[in-house]
Amino acid sequence: MAVTALSERPEIHRLPQYKYVDAVRWLPASSAFDRFAALALFDSDSGACSIEIHSFQPNPVTLSPHSSWVSPSRVFSLKTSQFRQKPIIVASTFAGSLHFLFSDPADASLESEVSVPENPLHSGTISCIDLMDGGVECVTVGEDGRINLVAIGDSNVTPRRVFDSSGLVSYTAAKWASPMEFATGGYGFSLQWWDQRKPGGPASQFKGNWPQKMTPGIVHSIDIHPSRKHTCLAGGPLGTVFAWDLRWQQQPIILSGGGAGAGNTSIQSISESEVWEVLYDPYVKHSTTSSRILPSMICSEDGILAVLEQGGDPIELLAEPCAINSFDIDRHYPSDVICSLEWEAIAILSRQ
Amino acid sequence: MPGVASDSGDGRSEVSVSSNGALVPISTEARNSIVVYPLHHGLEPPIARLAISWSRGNSLRVSVFRPPSVEGSGESEGQVGGKVVEVKLSDGDPEISDAQWRRIAYGSVSPFALLQSRRSAISSLSWGSASTSPYHLDWWEYVMEYSKDISSLLSGPKLPSNPIIEDSKTIFKKGEEPTSLKAAWELMELFYADKQSQAWLPERLVDWLADYDSLFSSTLATTHSKLVDFQNVLVNLQVIEDNPKYWEVMSSALAVGWLDIVVKMLRLHGSYQLDQLSNREIENGLVEAVAVLVSKMPRLRPESAAGQLGDCLKSKPDFIKAWEKWRSQITKLDCSAFWIQCNNHQTREGLKNMLQIMLGNTESLCTATCNWIELFISHFLYIRPFTMGVDSMYILAQKCIQLKPVSSAHRLTGLMIGILGENTEVVLAECSREYGPWMVAHAIELLTAGSEHAEILLHEERHNLGGISIVELHRLVYAQVLSSHALTWQIAPIYLTSCMKQGMGLLEILLYKQPVQHNEMLLKNIEICRLYDLYHVSSNIMKVAGVYHWKHGRIGSGVFWLQQAQDAIRLHKIAQQLFDSVGKSISDESFKQWEGLIELLGSESKTAGGLEFLRKYRDFKKSLQRVPGEKSIDAAREAVQSLILLMKNPSTPQRFWLPLLYDSLKLLNWQDQDHPLLNVSETNLLLNKLQELSLARLRPDFIEPSLPPNALSSVRLALATNLGRAMLDE
């Protein structure tokens, strides 16, 4: 699989924010001229937390503050989607509250906000949220072992509990697969498949035969491609990125990492530390008939942003001296990637 | 910062002089220098007690307590007993904000780390040879690279180019707002690190002043401020050459070597105007002659920046030749007869004065320059244009200070005198006092590159510093500053690990101090432990995290972290508590809830502590479920094996013995085959356990399992029957 498109180095712009960037996402673009990104910021000088919408200009690359919303606590998880042709931003906070921000499709100014306070959903931090395509429902998971679904209406939201493990199992990642199914991830590389038609517990549970010496870790992020909903892509510690194919339950497909002592020397590890986020990368061309895992992008604690392909060498896009905590690929302009750097900065990559 | 208090009214008290009990007696002469800030805590007087402690970073935490309320008085109803107020002491450098400082701190990590790794690479190469000092190698080249990287971080914000009087009337333009920090850094780079341009140090100083002259405007008169003032009145001037300011400003600019500005200003002279040209021909000729001389001034330097005037000459003999020629041209012009024909008095005097400056007339230079630094720099340009030693520079500086004494010292002049005086301690003290710990920790690299003497002085281990060197001391201080901020603590390890004596100890303390509540931060912490091979620290941190999660009801997280820390003791304790709830929920065959946790425990029992029982119990229950109707003999045998393993295992809690046996009744009463499922020894093992159990029931801490009352007797009966059958069978 030649990736000639990436042979050129991408254009990289680092933009200092002077505030800690907790998370960053693109907003669904309404036109090529009006592009926006949502930044969850924490000002350590004043202790203020906010979600800011910045308008993005590609030529020359600039991010300029457009509108902002004051958050009651630091943002832990941030997702964006489209709800009835309107960009919607969902944020969960350290304190455990959940906020839905609806913005204007034309100028991305914030129109309205619906919040769910701390206690009813989770006790403690909501570790991950995910919005269904079309934004009708949002799944929330927490360390407390609860899984909730929040149905989004025009001016209100209705939460309902799907599962409560009473803390026996903690969940750290979640991703929708279809309107009925979603996947969750947690400690010890555990992955669960949930089907709303089969209530009461996970429909399927991943029990990987991991190499003996491998240290089990926490799944930080999951992605599922709409065209291949049977495959869960997950990222964890020591540069581990693996895929779980529901049809091949027992065997994880390791794309990176997996421990140096695992004996599988054919797989390189792109990073040596926590993989914070994984996303399928629609920019890299891939034959639709191939049975291989689709190309994906990861970011890590040791400052790596890279593209992974099954059976190919990983391509490093960024190697920063500090952690890359989150990133997002613009769905409409997949050549553009935005990422948040530990050192109070944003990096924007434009791939030619 | 709150304003200075004039009095201490109700509801506020003064921190230092509060309630007669000042810790340090304040002498009467010091009283004048005390600044009192009111603290608004909103408590009703009287205030009984005040406690002050350090908070994060530059903040003080002041706790204000009221006296304990008197019973029954009812006076303090609805009153809070005290309040805690955080007081931010200062914003540090007014020039650079906290956020800007953090950006500098982040940016200097990579250059610093690179330099340290190069240092250790070099010292490991030269290990065993006579000198381990990197000074002998081309070390300064690495230091220069480092210095340039750091310097690029210190640039102020870019100023928008000022197009107001662009073209002819803009005398000077600015690129970026100069910062005193960058000026100080570059000054040190010039003297200590940049060995390549030592030969043209005087010219480098001229350039340095050109970049940073404006910084001195805060406390001194400067040519820069004169130029700014003149620029402002320039547009309103009709006949520019009649204004004495014009000549004054121009000679000042010439004295400090801003040749392009001088030439630009000379060309603004009225005699250049087309309608004037014919009747002021001689005057114009003189102006132009001076302009040409100024622009042709020989300079001993490799090349000048774009747009700068002067003839640059690299070799000294060439320069001397050109210098002599240039001087003779000036003298010739000075003695020319044209001056008598020039009837504009102002022009004549102004130009003559400029010639005197170029000829190095001390008096003219002294008048033209605005402060001692400018006078000092002008000496390099017009009096002693050759390289001189730092010691003679120092003497020259002293002389200039005598000629142009300063009323109040500037932060940069103190540093400059320290450098010229070749006094490393003074330079360090100035850096520390004026620019803070970041500056000292990073500038020390420049100082040590400067000379072997400084290198020895700074790296020498000192008894009075507790056996550490000055270098290490300042790195530790800087690391402490970084550690005190939630966003910069992560870069403190880079500096701590470069401290041989006390760095690792402080690093461990730093890592232990970080909060464990959130996995992301915990993992960042553990990552640092991994980078520096501090596995005992990460293991302790994971134990703390495990207990934290366990206490907050997140059993799975707690178990995971304790497993990672391989803390069998705590896992065992957790297991005992967990089994209380297991007994109830697992016996009703609902594994669903436990499944996730059991999966987490993994197949390797050694990391699970007492919890391995959970997995075995689950396996046993599963195999028991697979024994449907009493048909499958293999499944039944498997279940028996699980049962025996469980009963043999010392980690199986006693309270599960009877439920396990009771659950296995159908195995014990297996009638389908001729042979019983359990042989004699197996049955004996189970009977022994039953015996042990009946003894244990006498103990007061025994927990009775919730089973039917006949459970024990039916198990005993089944075992006895089984024993009989097994004996017959054998």
Interface residues (C-beta under 8 A of the other chain):
Chain A: P16 Y18 K19 Y20 S44 D45 F94 S123 G124 T125 S127 E143 D144 G145 S165 S166 G167 L168 V169 S170 T172 G186 Y187 G188 S190 Q192 G200 G201 P202 Q205 K207 T215 P216 I218 P237 S273 E274 W276 E301 D302 P321 C322 A323 N325 E342 W343 E344
Chain B: D98 A99 Q100 R102 R103 Y106 V109 S110 H485 A486 L487 Q490 H518 N519 E520 L523 K524 E527 R530 H549 H552 G553 R554 I555 G556 S557 F560 Q564 K592 Q593 W594 E595 G596 L597 E599 L600 G602
